[in-house]
Amino acid sequence: MSEQTQTPRILWAQQREHVLLTVAVPDIEKVDVKFEENSVSFQGQSTSSDTKAKTTYAVKIDLYEKIDPTTSKHENVGQKFWRLLLKKKDPSGKFWPRLTKEKTRLHWLQVD
């Protein structure tokens, strides 16, 4: 049985008080989401039924600004999507120009 790690495709959008992340992954199990003030991390496993190969999806994002980890939450939306709702630490602040702290373009991250 082989195992591989991949970065999931992530879409992001924002409102004045929240940042919404949609993680696109197929049939994920054992999801672990960690919210920290300056970052969010997602990890989960998917097993292919025909090959029995396990794929681990993992990503850690250093955020542009701070969030409130205690009120941020996640949920499963259908078979292929996880939604993460990040509560901005300063909801009266301006919109973030990007999701990440760094200005680097990431191939797995898109605006929703």
Secondary structure, DSSP 8 states (H G I E B T S, - for coil): --EEEE--EEEEEE-SSEEEEEEE-SS-EEEEEEE-SSEEEEEEEEE-TTT--EEEEEEEEEBSS-B-TTT-EEEEETTTEEEEEEEBS-TTS---S-SBSS----TTEEE-
